[in-house]
Amino acid sequence: MIHQSHKKSWPVYLGTYESGELAQKVDHALKMLKACYVCPRDCGVNRLENKWAVCKSGRYAVVSSYFPHFGEEDCLRGWKGSGTIFFSHCNLKCVFCQNFDISQPASGPGGNGAGIEVDSIQLANMMLSLQEKGCHNINFVTPEHVVPQIVEALPIAIEKGLHLPLVYNTSAFDSLESLRLMDGLVDIYMPDFKFWDQEYARRYLKAVKYPEAAKAAIKEMHRQVGDLQFDGNGWAVRGLLVRHLIMPGMTKDSQKIFKFLVDEISPETFINVMDQYRPAHKVGGKSYQDINRSITQLELRQAYNVARELGLHRFDKKRFASVP
């Protein structure tokens, strides 16, 4: 049973635990690993036997680091930071990834990649450690390929006193099966909608299915948690927060994403229009000269103007205030 002192915050997963549904979710999560369909790649390998494919993750999650993060949106970091757990490896192969040493190390599970394999007890203890440091939430970064491992660790953490909201911080290349597994567990979804155009997705993410998967995923996220809500301190407690990274020369692609959010999600969607793109990883080579530059202030301003004209009006205020 959950300690009474923890019922004040009551994040959604505590009710799911009390009802017994979380135990059922753990069973289903582990079955997903047997012939893996955790993400839209549908690789079909038996990860319970520590086999792996695109995401290079086997039976256990690999964690590169975990710490109170003060670089997230103001509504997540608060005063004492967002309790981020950075998972190694990824189900995308973004050619411009700024964290490629973590997301795309050469080795697979148990190898020389950036991070350590952790079992469910170790992962639960990481969550509790971040809670003890005073973090405002537990923020799973790049969780798309390790949803079963997160679900498996959660009841252990709850039984030891976890009571912080959960943030699912994703590229949006998620399967609906995984997201339905997270229904009743996640308080805040934070997807990054990268590209609308399939050709961009094929060329830069190596995932032609990305746009359709992202659209379906964000619809499901919003169905579960709705528009972003805040407490009296201005901290996010539940809902959807969408990130979109502005890319060089792709303002029209951004416009289509903004229109989708207004028309098919909600004009109340809280969005962070990000300006921190810079050439990284493979972009310096001849194959990607078209994105071998930072974005211009004009491109950033155009993106914000288009978003507002289409009806979006809930922006990350600190970043929005800095737009010229």
Residue pairs with C-beta under 8 A, 6 or more apart in sequence:
1 18
2 14
2 17
2 18
2 158
2 163
3 161
6 14
6 161
6 163
7 14
9 163
9 164
9 165
10 163
11 163
11 164
11 165
11 166
11 187
12 184
12 185
12 186
12 187
12 238
13 22
13 154
13 158
13 166
13 184
13 185
13 186
13 187
14 158
14 163
15 184
16 22
16 25
16 184
16 185
17 154
17 155
17 158
21 184
22 151
22 154
22 155
22 158
22 184
22 185
23 155
25 151
25 181
25 184
25 185
26 151
26 152
26 155
28 181
29 147
29 148
29 149
29 151
29 152
29 181
30 48
30 148
30 152
32 38
32 147
32 148
32 177
32 178
32 181
33 46
33 47
33 48
33 59
33 148
34 46
34 47
34 48
35 44
35 45
35 46
36 42
36 43
36 44
36 45
36 46
36 47
36 53
37 44
37 175
37 177
38 144
38 145
38 146
38 147
38 148
38 175
38 177
38 178
39 55
39 91
39 144
39 145
39 173
39 174
39 175
39 178
40 91
40 173
40 174
40 175
40 207
40 209
40 210
40 213
41 53
41 54
41 55
41 91
41 207
42 175
43 53
43 54
43 55
45 51
45 52
45 53
47 57
47 58
47 59
48 59
49 58
49 59
50 58
50 59
50 109
50 110
51 58
52 58
52 108
52 109
54 91
54 93
55 89
55 90
55 91
55 144
55 145
56 89
56 105
56 107
56 108
56 109
56 113
57 88
57 89
57 108
57 109
57 145
57 146
58 108
58 109
58 110
59 109
60 109
60 117
60 118
60 119
60 149
61 87
61 117
61 118
61 123
61 146
61 149
61 150
62 87
62 88
62 89
62 109
62 113
62 115
62 116
62 117
62 118
63 85
63 86
63 87
63 88
63 115
63 116
63 118
63 123
63 126
64 86
64 87
64 88
64 102
64 114
64 115
65 84
65 86
65 115
66 83
66 84
66 85
66 86
66 126
66 129
66 130
67 81
67 83
67 84
67 130
68 80
68 81
68 82
68 83
68 84
68 130
68 133
68 134
68 135
69 77
69 81
69 82
69 83
69 84
69 139
70 77
70 81
70 82
71 77
72 82
72 84
72 139
73 236
73 241
73 272
73 316
74 234
74 316
74 317
74 318
75 228
75 230
75 234
75 235
75 236
75 241
75 316
76 82
76 136
76 137
76 139
76 167
76 188
76 190
76 235
76 236
76 241
77 136
78 136
78 233
78 235
79 136
80 133
80 134
80 135
80 136
81 133
81 134
81 135
81 136
82 135
82 136
82 137
82 139
82 167
83 127
83 130
83 131
83 133
83 135
83 136
83 137
83 138
83 139
83 164
84 130
84 139
84 141
84 169
85 123
85 126
85 127
85 130
85 138
85 139
85 140
85 141
86 102
86 115
86 141
86 142
87 115
87 140
87 141
87 142
87 143
87 145
87 146
88 102
88 103
88 105
88 113
88 114
88 115
89 103
89 104
89 105
89 113
89 142
89 145
90 97
90 103
90 104
90 142
90 144
90 145
90 171
91 144
91 145
91 171
91 173
91 207
92 103
92 171
92 173
92 205
92 206
92 207
92 210
93 104
93 205
93 206
93 207
94 100
94 103
94 194
94 204
94 205
94 206
94 281
95 203
95 204
95 205
95 206
95 281
95 282
95 283
95 287
95 288
96 204
96 277
96 279
96 280
96 281
96 282
96 283
96 288
96 291
97 103
97 104
97 280
97 281
98 278
98 280
98 281
100 280
100 281
101 114
102 114
102 115
103 142
104 281
105 111
105 112
105 113
105 114
106 112
106 113
107 113
109 117
110 117
118 126
120 149
120 152
120 153
120 156
121 153
121 156
123 149
123 150
123 153
123 157
124 153
124 154
124 156
124 157
124 160
124 162
125 157
125 160
127 138
127 153
127 157
127 162
127 164
128 157
128 160
128 161
128 162
130 138
130 164
131 138
131 161
131 162
131 163
131 164
135 164
136 164
136 165
136 235
137 164
137 165
137 166
137 167
137 187
137 188
137 236
138 162
138 164
138 165
138 166
138 167
139 167
139 169
140 150
140 166
140 167
140 168
140 169
141 169
142 169
142 170
142 171
143 150
143 168
143 169
143 170
144 170
144 171
144 173
144 174
144 178
147 178
147 181
147 182
148 181
151 181
151 182
151 185
154 162
154 185
165 187
165 188
165 236
165 237
165 238
166 185
166 186
166 187
166 188
167 186
167 187
167 188
167 189
167 190
168 182
168 186
168 188
168 189
168 190
168 221
169 190
170 189
170 190
170 191
170 192
170 217
171 191
171 192
171 194
171 214
172 191
172 192
172 193
172 194
172 210
172 213
172 214
172 217
172 218
173 205
173 207
173 210
173 213
173 214
173 217
174 191
174 213
174 217
175 213
175 217
176 216
176 217
176 220
179 217
179 220
179 221
179 224
180 220
182 224
183 224
184 224
186 224
186 225
187 225
187 237
187 238
188 225
188 228
188 236
188 237
188 238
188 239
188 240
188 241
189 221
189 222
189 224
189 225
189 239
189 240
189 241
190 240
190 241
190 242
190 243
191 214
191 217
191 218
191 221
191 240
191 242
191 243
192 242
192 243
192 244
192 245
193 214
193 218
193 242
193 243
193 244
193 257
193 260
193 261
194 201
194 205
194 210
194 214
194 244
194 245
195 201
195 204
195 205
195 210
195 211
195 247
195 250
195 253
196 211
196 253
196 256
196 257
196 260
197 211
197 253
197 256
198 208
198 210
198 211
200 250
200 253
201 207
201 208
201 209
201 210
201 211
202 208
204 288
204 291
207 213
215 260
215 264
218 240
218 242
218 261
218 265
219 264
219 265
221 240
222 240
222 265
222 266
222 269
225 238
225 239
225 240
226 238
226 239
226 240
227 239
227 240
227 266
227 268
227 269
227 270
228 236
228 238
228 239
228 240
228 241
228 269
228 270
228 314
229 236
229 237
229 238
229 239
230 236
230 237
231 237
239 270
240 265
240 269
240 270
241 270
241 271
241 272
242 261
242 265
242 269
242 270
242 271
242 272
243 271
243 272
243 274
244 254
244 257
244 258
244 271
244 272
244 273
244 274
245 274
245 276
245 277
246 254
246 273
246 274
246 275
246 277
246 295
246 299
246 300
246 303
247 253
247 254
247 277
247 291
247 295
248 277
248 290
248 291
248 293
248 294
248 295
248 299
249 290
249 291
249 299
251 299
251 302
251 303
251 306
254 273
254 303
254 306
254 307
255 306
255 310
258 271
258 306
258 307
258 310
258 312
259 310
261 269
261 271
261 312
262 269
262 310
262 311
262 312
267 311
267 312
267 313
268 314
269 312
269 314
270 314
270 315
270 316
271 307
271 312
271 314
271 315
271 316
272 315
272 316
272 319
273 300
273 303
273 304
273 307
273 315
273 316
273 319
273 320
274 319
275 295
275 300
275 319
277 294
277 295
278 294
279 291
279 292
279 293
279 294
282 288
283 291
283 292
284 292
297 324
300 323
300 324
301 323
301 324
304 315
304 320
304 323
307 315
